[in-house]
Amino acid sequence: GIHLLRDTVAEVDSSFYVIGRDDRSNHHRKSMKDLVEGLDTSKPIFLLDHQPYNLEEAEAYGIDLQISGHTHQGQVWPISLITKKLYEIDHGFLKKGNSNIYVSSGIGIWGGKFRIGTQSEYVVIDINKEK
């Protein structure tokens, strides 16, 4: 009963949209323009994009909230210094125009079974939309 959002959009209870982007490694993934085409922009649009690249697209295409991960905030210091240079934001909150972007360091790890100088996180986002 789980619907995988891979370059697809789900409308939830006729109230908001969730866009799931395929991974950036798929060179045939849909463009943001194609994904948002025909959406009712009066409804909130949430974007799940594993890697936080091209964040200007969130603002350009009217994304209200983008949630990304991938970076692990470097996982081990001093690699966190490298991820800070590679990404516009490698962890935390960024506001671009009307778009809200959050990049999570995640609760998991990659490669080695440890973190040094970074932390795991479980993110809870409370969304309140004024009427």
Secondary structure, DSSP 8 states (H G I E B T S, - for coil): -----SSEEEEETTTEEEEE---TT-TT---HHHHHTT--TTS-EEEE-SS---THHHHHTT-SEEEE---GGGSBTTHHHHHHHHSS-SSEEEEETTEEEEE---S--SSSS--BS--------------
